[in-house]
Amino acid sequence: MARYEAEEIGGKHSATGLPADFTAYAIAPLRSLPLPFPGRLDPVGVAFAQRERDIAHALHLAHEDIQRQAEDTTAWLREVFQLWHSHSQLSEAVRVDNARPCNQP
């Protein structure tokens, strides 16, 4: 129940920067589940597109770092959740930028 409530709170408050299913990071090693990954933002701006690629690449690298996950879990989780927070912030900036009249087809 606590896991469900934590995901509900995280999902309703995107400012936390946590993925809605962030508790998957706790149970993934137990169930061999894939780790969560943010959806694509599809920014119009080149700089935002590069930033999205950078965040996605860093998150992929963190997800693949099995040794660090096991040896320094707390620091690894901080890094992963910071990347999610960066993605959340970028998402808001992309939403605003993509909505500008000059970026409409």
C-alpha positions as CSV (number, residue, x, y, z in Angstrom):
1,M,0.0,0.0,0.0
2,A,2.8,2.4,0.9
3,R,4.4,1.8,-2.6
4,Y,1.2,2.5,-4.3
5,E,0.6,5.7,-2.3
6,A,4.2,6.9,-3.0
7,E,3.7,6.4,-6.7
8,E,0.4,8.2,-6.6
9,I,2.0,11.2,-4.9
10,G,5.0,11.2,-7.2
11,G,2.8,10.9,-10.3
12,K,0.5,13.8,-9.3
13,H,3.4,16.1,-8.4
14,S,5.7,16.3,-11.4
15,A,7.7,19.0,-9.8
16,T,9.4,16.3,-7.7
17,G,11.1,15.2,-10.9
18,L,10.5,11.6,-10.0
19,P,9.1,9.2,-12.5
20,A,5.5,8.2,-11.7
21,D,6.7,4.6,-11.2
22,F,9.9,5.5,-9.3
23,T,9.4,2.7,-6.9
24,A,10.3,0.4,-9.8
25,Y,13.9,1.2,-8.9
26,A,13.5,-0.5,-5.6
27,I,11.8,-3.7,-6.9
28,A,13.5,-4.1,-10.3
29,P,16.5,-6.1,-9.0
30,L,14.1,-8.5,-7.2
31,R,11.9,-9.1,-10.3
32,S,14.3,-8.5,-13.2
33,L,12.0,-5.7,-14.4
34,P,13.2,-3.0,-16.8
35,L,13.9,0.3,-15.2
36,P,11.6,3.2,-16.1
37,F,12.5,5.6,-18.8
38,P,10.9,8.9,-19.7
39,G,8.9,9.4,-22.8
40,R,10.2,11.4,-25.7
41,L,9.6,15.2,-25.6
42,D,10.1,15.9,-29.3
43,P,11.3,19.4,-28.9
44,V,11.3,21.7,-31.9
45,G,14.4,23.6,-30.8
46,V,17.8,22.1,-31.6
47,A,19.3,23.0,-28.1
48,F,16.4,21.4,-26.3
49,A,16.7,18.3,-28.6
50,Q,20.4,18.0,-27.7
51,R,19.6,18.4,-24.0
52,E,17.0,15.6,-24.2
53,R,19.5,13.3,-25.9
54,D,22.1,14.1,-23.3
55,I,19.7,13.3,-20.4
56,A,18.5,10.1,-22.2
57,H,22.1,9.0,-22.8
58,A,23.1,9.7,-19.2
59,L,20.1,7.8,-17.9
60,H,20.9,4.8,-20.2
61,L,24.4,4.7,-18.8
62,A,23.2,4.9,-15.2
63,H,20.7,2.1,-15.8
64,E,23.5,-0.1,-17.3
65,D,25.9,0.6,-14.4
66,I,25.1,-2.6,-12.4
67,Q,28.2,-2.4,-10.4
68,R,27.5,1.1,-9.1
69,Q,23.9,0.2,-8.4
70,A,25.1,-2.6,-6.1
71,E,28.1,-0.8,-4.5
72,D,26.8,2.7,-4.0
73,T,23.1,2.5,-4.3
74,T,22.3,5.8,-2.6
75,A,24.6,7.8,-4.8
76,W,23.4,5.9,-7.9
77,L,19.7,6.7,-7.0
78,R,20.6,10.3,-6.4
79,E,22.1,10.5,-9.9
80,V,19.2,8.7,-11.5
81,F,16.6,10.9,-9.8
82,Q,18.5,14.0,-10.6
83,L,18.4,13.0,-14.3
84,W,14.6,12.5,-14.0
85,H,14.3,15.9,-12.4
86,S,16.3,17.5,-15.2
87,H,14.0,15.7,-17.7
88,S,11.0,17.1,-15.9
89,Q,12.4,20.6,-16.0
90,L,13.2,20.2,-19.7
91,S,9.8,18.9,-20.3
92,E,8.2,22.1,-19.1
93,A,10.6,24.2,-21.1
94,V,9.9,22.2,-24.3
95,R,6.1,22.4,-23.7
96,V,6.4,26.2,-23.6
97,D,8.8,26.4,-26.6
98,N,6.8,24.0,-28.8
99,A,3.6,26.0,-28.2
100,R,5.1,29.3,-29.5
101,P,3.4,30.5,-32.7
102,C,6.7,30.5,-34.5
103,N,7.1,26.8,-33.8
104,Q,3.7,25.8,-35.2
105,P,3.4,24.1,-38.6
